């Protein structure tokens, strides 16, 4: 049916390296009730859901700087999803892989091999200690047998960096060093979704960057906004990304950095601003200054930002950060995040921790 459809607007919700389908099905059902063609609903539902899946994959790719994407499992049977994922990988200068379909479903050999790996890592389990967790997320699984590859993305020289939705260039603005963030068109998305998202996020980010400054948090100075080109020109801040610093400093400095992160997040959360993509890739230790970390932390990339006073949204923001640390250095992620939470709100730490746990236990984020 989707092949014969046209696009109708449906909710598109991405939260860092995760997404939410909450509201998507309800909107589709409302559209049907209001008389929209079933072909249009199916087409729009597919394009919206798949675009969200591919975008969060690209966000993970950009954050980890990996150079490979693997699509497997039952979802890989969908031709349109395979096409979108391959286009994204190629545009991000990464390699795309997909096993033969006969290996993409559940089978006994795969399950047995996983059991063997778990046995070697953890030893045997008593029968009474085994159970089924129906809503177990793949990102909640400890996999110490995974050997992290050291290969990284090889970007063109003219690019300073490549984010999930933008190409980042160094430039000059009125003789000052600057950064150009250009939200490039994504070929995997249909034009209607692509134009809507790029324009809305460029406009929103420019406003939020200014509002975050009012909370006392260091962000790049905004120089210019071009909604036609979907680009932002901003101050260049020199320094290393937090994700690159965190694993290379001693515990004392790492705790100091975590405290600074927690205090800064609390500051803009108190201003009812949600970052939307809190990761170690979106924070800079200015000039690599380890002597005065609290005054030398900058936070940027508010493209998924929004305004909200809900504890739910603030907890989801922090959960995105927690998962981003786990994806970079699992060994120090839990301790570092606990320090961040403690600095975020020492008096109500358990309240926020409980909310984060509640969201994790649902098996998905809500909108």
C-alpha positions in Angstrom: 0.0 0.0 0.0 2.8 2.4 0.9 4.1 2.3 -2.7 0.9 4.1 -3.9 0.8 6.7 -1.1 1.7 10.4 -0.7 3.1 12.1 2.4 0.9 13.4 5.2 2.5 15.1 8.3 3.1 12.7 11.3 5.0 13.2 14.6 8.8 12.8 14.2 10.6 12.3 17.6 14.3 11.7 18.0 16.0 11.9 21.4 19.8 11.7 21.1 20.6 8.2 19.9 17.1 6.9 20.7 13.7 7.7 19.3 10.0 7.5 20.3 7.1 6.1 18.4 4.8 7.4 21.0 2.1 9.4 19.3 3.0 8.1 15.8 0.4 5.3 15.7 -2.2 7.5 17.4 -1.6 10.2 14.7 -2.0 7.6 12.0 -5.2 6.3 13.4 -6.6 9.9 13.7 -5.6 10.5 10.1 -7.6 7.4 9.1 -10.6 8.5 11.1 -10.4 11.9 9.4 -10.7 10.3 6.0 -7.1 10.2 4.8 -6.3 7.6 2.2 -5.0 4.3 3.7 -2.2 4.4 1.1 -1.1 7.8 2.3 -1.1 6.8 5.9 1.0 3.6 5.2 3.5 5.6 3.1 3.9 8.4 5.7 4.1 5.9 8.6 6.8 4.0 6.9 8.9 7.0 5.8 8.6 8.7 9.2 9.4 5.6 11.3 12.3 4.5 9.0 13.8 8.0 8.8 13.8 8.1 12.6 15.6 4.8 12.8 18.2 5.8 10.3 18.8 9.2 11.9 19.5 7.7 15.3 21.9 5.2 13.7 23.7 8.1 12.1 23.8 9.8 15.4 25.5 6.8 17.0 27.9 6.6 14.0 28.8 10.3 14.4 29.3 10.0 18.2 31.4 6.9 18.1 33.2 7.8 14.9 32.9 4.2 13.7 33.3 3.5 10.0 30.9 0.6 9.6 27.1 0.0 9.8 25.6 -3.4 10.1 21.8 -4.0 9.5 20.5 -7.4 10.6 17.5 -9.1 12.2 14.0 -9.3 10.9 13.8 -5.5 10.1 16.5 -6.0 7.4 13.9 -7.8 5.3 12.4 -4.4 4.4 13.8 -3.2 1.1 13.1 0.4 1.8 14.9 0.4 5.2 17.9 -1.4 3.6 18.0 1.3 0.9 17.8 4.2 3.4 20.4 2.7 5.7 22.9 2.2 2.9 22.4 5.7 1.6 23.0 7.1 5.0 26.2 5.1 5.5 27.6 6.1 2.1 26.8 9.8 2.7 28.6 9.5 6.1 31.7 8.0 4.5 31.0 4.6 6.3 30.8 1.1 5.0 27.4 -0.7 5.0 27.0 -4.4 5.6 24.0 -6.8 5.8 24.1 -10.6 6.2 22.1 -12.9 4.0 18.5 -13.0 5.0 18.8 -16.6 6.1 21.1 -15.5 8.9 19.0 -12.5 9.9 16.2 -14.3 11.9 16.5 -16.1 15.2 18.0 -19.5 15.0 19.4 -22.1 17.4 23.1 -21.8 16.4 23.2 -18.1 17.1 21.5 -18.5 20.5 23.9 -21.4 21.4 26.9 -19.3 20.4 25.8 -16.4 22.5 25.3 -18.8 25.4 28.9 -20.1 24.9 30.2 -16.5 24.9 28.3 -15.7 28.1 29.5 -18.9 29.8 33.1 -17.9 29.1 32.6 -14.4 30.4 30.4 -15.1 33.5 30.6 -18.8 34.2 27.5 -21.1 34.7 24.1 -20.0 36.0 21.9 -22.1 38.2 18.6 -22.9 36.6 16.7 -21.0 39.4 18.7 -17.9 38.6 17.7 -17.9 34.9 14.6 -16.1 33.6 13.2 -14.3 30.6 13.2 -10.5 30.4 10.7 -9.8 27.7 11.5 -6.1 27.3 15.3 -6.4 27.6 16.9 -3.7 25.4 20.0 -4.5 23.4 21.7 -1.5 24.9 21.2 -2.9 28.4 23.2 -6.0 27.7 26.8 -6.3 29.0 28.9 -7.8 26.3 32.5 -7.8 27.5 33.6 -10.2 24.8 33.1 -7.5 22.1 36.5 -6.3 20.8 36.1 -2.6 20.0 37.7 -1.8 16.6 40.1 1.1 16.5 39.3 2.1 12.9 37.6 5.5 12.7 35.8 7.5 10.0 38.1 9.0 7.3 36.5 12.3 6.5 37.4 14.7 3.6 40.0 17.3 4.6 37.7 20.2 4.1 35.4 18.9 6.9 36.3 19.6 10.5 33.7 17.2 11.6 30.6 15.4 10.4 27.6 15.3 12.8 24.5 13.2 12.3 22.7 16.0 10.5 25.4 18.6 9.7 28.7 19.1 8.0 31.0 21.2 10.2 33.5 23.6 8.6 36.1 26.1 9.9 35.6 29.6 8.4 36.2 33.3 9.0 33.5 35.8 10.0 34.5 39.4 10.1 38.1 38.3 10.5 37.2 36.1 13.5 37.7 32.3 13.6 34.3 30.7 13.2 32.5 27.4 12.7 29.9 26.8 10.1 27.2 24.2 10.9 25.4 23.3 7.7 22.4 21.0 7.9 22.8 19.2 4.7 20.0 17.5 2.9 19.7 13.8 3.7 19.0 11.7 0.6 17.5 8.8 2.6 14.7 11.0 3.8 11.8 12.1 1.5 11.9 15.8 0.7 8.9 16.7 2.8 10.4 15.3 6.0 13.9 16.5 5.2 12.9 20.2 4.6 10.7 20.4 7.6 13.2 19.0 10.0 16.3 21.0 8.7 14.5 24.3 8.8 12.8 23.8 12.1 16.0 22.6 13.9 18.1 25.4 12.5 15.6 28.0 13.7 15.1 26.4 17.0 18.8 25.9 17.7 19.6 29.5 17.1 17.1 30.6 19.6 18.0 28.0 22.3 21.7 28.9 22.0 20.9 32.4 23.0 18.5 31.4 25.8 21.0 28.9 27.3 23.5 31.7 27.7 21.0 33.5 30.0 21.3 30.5 32.4 25.1 31.1 32.8 26.2 28.1 30.7 29.0 28.7 28.2 27.9 28.2 24.6 29.3 29.4 21.3 28.5 33.0 20.4 26.0 33.0 17.5 27.2 35.1 14.5 24.7 34.4 11.8 21.7 32.2 10.8 20.8 31.3 7.2 17.4 29.5 7.1 17.5 29.2 3.3 20.8 27.3 3.5 19.9 25.7 6.9 23.2 26.8 8.3 24.5 28.5 11.4 27.8 30.5 11.8 29.1 30.6 15.3 32.2 31.2 17.5 35.0 28.7 17.2 35.8 27.3 20.7 39.2 25.6 20.9 39.6 22.5 23.0 39.0 18.8 23.2 35.6 17.0 23.2 34.7 15.6 26.6 34.3 12.1 25.1 38.0 12.3 24.2 39.1 13.7 27.5 37.1 11.5 29.9 39.1 8.3 29.6 42.5 10.0 29.5 42.5 11.9 32.9 42.9 10.6 36.4 39.9 9.9 38.6 40.2 13.2 40.5 40.1 15.3 37.3 37.3 13.1 35.9 35.2 13.7 39.0 35.8 17.4 38.7 34.8 17.3 35.1 31.7 15.3 35.9 30.7 17.8 38.6 31.0 20.6 36.1 28.9 18.7 33.6 26.2 18.1 36.2 26.1 21.7 37.4 25.9 23.1 33.8 23.1 20.7 32.9 21.2 21.6 36.0 21.6 25.3 35.1 19.8 25.1 31.8 17.3 22.5 33.0 16.3 25.0 35.7 15.7 27.4 32.8 13.3 24.7 31.4 15.6 24.0 28.4 16.1 20.5 27.2 19.2 19.7 25.2 17.8 16.7 23.4 21.2 15.2 22.5 23.5 15.3 25.5 26.6 13.4 24.7 30.3 13.8 25.2 30.5 14.8 21.6 28.6 18.0 22.3 30.8 19.3 25.2 34.2 20.9 25.0 36.9 21.4 27.6 38.0 24.9 26.5 41.7 25.0 25.7 42.1 21.6 27.4 42.3 23.5 30.7 42.4 20.9 33.5 43.4 23.5 36.1 40.0 25.2 36.2 37.5 22.8 34.7 34.4 24.3 36.2 34.9 27.6 34.3 36.1 26.0 31.1 33.3 23.7 30.0 31.3 24.7 26.9 28.1 22.9 25.7 26.8 23.1 22.1 24.6 21.5 19.5 21.1 22.2 20.7 19.6 21.1 17.4 17.2 18.7 19.2 16.6 21.1 22.0 13.2 22.2 23.2 11.5 24.0 26.2 10.0 21.9 29.0 9.5 22.0 32.7 8.7 18.3 32.9 10.8 16.0 35.1 10.3 13.3 32.5 12.0 15.3 29.8 14.9 16.3 32.0 15.4 12.7 33.1 15.3 11.6 29.4 18.0 14.2 28.7 20.3 12.8 31.3 19.6 9.2 30.2 20.8 10.1 26.7 24.0 11.3 28.3 24.4 8.1 30.4 24.1 6.0 27.3 26.5 8.1 25.4 29.2 7.5 28.1 28.5 3.8 28.0 29.1 3.7 24.3 32.5 5.3 24.6 34.0 3.8 27.8 31.8 1.4 29.6 34.2 0.8 32.4 34.0 4.3 33.8 30.5 5.3 32.6 28.5 4.3 35.7 30.9 6.0 38.2 31.1 9.1 36.0 27.4 9.4 35.6 26.8 9.0 39.3 29.1 11.9 40.0 27.1 13.9 37.4 23.8 13.1 39.1 25.2 14.0 42.5 26.4 17.4 41.2 23.1 17.9 39.3 21.0 18.0 42.4 22.5 16.6 45.6 19.3 17.2 47.6 17.0 15.4 45.1 19.4 13.0 43.5 17.2 9.9 44.3 14.2 11.6 42.7 16.0 12.1 39.4 17.7 8.7 39.6 14.3 7.0 40.2 12.8 8.8 37.2 15.7 7.8 34.9 15.3 4.2 36.1 11.6 4.3 35.4 12.2 5.5 31.8 14.8 2.8 31.3 12.5 0.1 32.6 9.8 0.9 30.1 12.0 -0.3 27.3 11.6 2.9 25.3 11.4 6.7 25.8 8.0 8.4 25.9 7.0 11.7 24.3 
